[in-house]
Amino acid sequence: MNEASLIGLFVATVSFAALLYLAALGELLSEKAGVLNLGVEGMMAIGAVTAFIAGVELGNPWAALAIAMMSGAALASVHGFFTVALGAEQVVSGLSLTILGLGLAAYLGKDYVGQPHGTELVPVEWAGLSDIPWVGPIFFSQSPIVYIAILMGVAVSVVLTNTRIGLALRASGESASSTDSAGHSVLGLRLSAVAAGGALAGASGAYLTLSLTPQWAEGLTAGRGWIAVALVIFGAWKPGRVGWGAILFGGTLALKTRLQTFGVDFSPIILSMLPYVLTLLILLVISVRSRKRPSPAPAGLGFPYRREER
Amino acid sequence: MMRRPRLDLRDQPLAGGQPLAFGIGLAVALFVGTLLLLSAGHEPLKIYTRMFEASLGDPDAWAVTLNRAVPLGLAGLAVAVAGSMGLWNIGAEGQIMTGAIAASWVARIGGEWPGLILIIAMLIAALGGGGLLALGPAVAKAKLGVNEIITTLMLNEVAIRLAQWLIHGPWKDPDAYNFPLAPMLPEQAHLPTLFSRAHCGILIAAGVIVISSVAVKYTAWGYELRIAGSSEATARYSGISLPHKVLTVLVLSGGIAGLAGGVELTGTADRLTESLSNGFGFAGIIVAALALMRPSGVAVVAVLFGAVQIGGQSIQTLGVSSSVSTILQAFVLFGAIGAGVLSRYRILFEGDTHAVPEEVNK
């Protein structure tokens, strides 16, 4: 094990953490408003493929990112329409959304498989900071999306805790009927949260094709959407804690492909179970503790709201 | 001025609402599919004819469709059994895997056993393997109230990786030229065929579905189950032990999903593979939801859904990308979900009279 490969591990950890964090933040927003969206994998795939196509056709990575976010939001809105407007089962609609997203992504991208990418988000150089040993490459030579992910984390945290709209959004996930009584539109709040969540999942997918693996292939998202769903629970629905969880889970993703280089005789497949096993353990801890204090999960998560059933 | 629409609960669900919902779903899928196919320069009519012929056109096609309906139906039943108590088993995908793993393990030990005994032992092991994976979420839900949606979902990923690990490691076939493949099942471990390529898994699935359907509908056990599903408070007042019910129902649900894995292994797959569960567990959730969590409805929906999947695969030979059939499936689902809601609700516009008496409102 040499210094370069260790730095490589940490660089990849931060990259994967950002990838997971963006998608998990989106899921957090949606769940905070009371809507479980199990379509993350599909929304990431749509973000990845539209970013790649836009990158090839337009040559501008920022336009590609914007298009990926809009596509993610549009796909999420399908879930929003069925679960929020019609009140359909969130679990069923979310899983259908995953199928739809993966299918659409494969369809849209079929002529782009194996093509060279049109454009890439160039890593940001932070003048002197990037040259610091260790810290420079790990934190100050990353793709701009990494910094966007951190900014998004701060923004989501601030909006949820310190603004009126954030309060209303959380309220619609805790008790929809009282939010309605207070004069807010539960429908509007939930639809916006779901769409915003889709945009973040789209950005996460875009990170894959604009920075991490600048190629498009079916199955590129490789189950990371499910890790994002797990992360929200792991982080107890708190943006900060979800961030630390993202670094931990990102670390397992980064380590998985490097075990052999480090000469560690441990199955990478067993290692990749870790995020899920840790999430299960955390769930148990939360529920044992919640006998004394309230559960961190939004109380109205999973329940549709219809005014006349108040 | 535009009047805002809203949803209003019907006094009675629309008669025949669910078959109608599935029909509308199909119609929506056909419409969107036609646009998709036209835009890609295909002839929709030719492709739909091929889909029908390949899935329901003759006995051979029926055989393939029924073989597909077996895992879909058993997985759907697993979800529906839990669903009739208001529980979500999202873990059928993983339970199918552990069921298949347990059955493969028996096949490794009993390579010399006579066929019938080996197959029965494998299927029992599959039940156990699926039930075992559901045991953790069941205990956590019953004792601690941990949300079963998330625990079962997480265990999917664990179970699939367990199968991967076995195939890449301890169970790797030494004769497979270093490919990560599990060895083939012994010859006598294959389910006998009924007609054409249809194996007798369809009888097993039909039997289990009938038994469960009767158990849920007509036995005291099923009655308690449905009470517990409709109102926790009522259940508690009538002396039903909820934790005990949750435990047995979730483990049973996992066992049925495991059985799906065992039948798929002995009937179709012939060896443990990473993709044996093939999305059947997730599709099972959708099958159960379309069947309104009624075990009796699962069989019909599973055959129809199987036909959609097999028909979708068949058009790849006409040069249509497999993603088109995935998209069509998704549109069947969303069409049916939407129509399902509208069979229970109707759209009223602002100012229309609220026709539902107060006590009907939940």
Interface residues (C-beta under 8 A of the other chain):
Chain A: L36 L38 V78 F82 L86 G87 A88 E89 V91 V92 S93 L95 S96 L97 T98 I99 L100 L102 G103 L104 A105 A106 Y107 K110 E218 G223 W226 V229 A230 I233 S267 I269 I270 S272 M273 Y276 V277 T279 L280 L283 L284 S287 V288 A297 G302 R306 R307 E308 E309
Chain B: R6 L7 D8 L9 L36 W88 I90 G136 A140 L144 G145 V146 N147 I149 I150 T151 L153 M154 L155 N156 E157 V158 R161 L162 Q164 W165 H168 G169 F282 I285 I286 A289 S321 S322 S323 V324 S325 T326 I327 Q329 A330 F331 L333 F334 I337 G338 G340 V341 L342 Y345 H354 V356 N361 K362
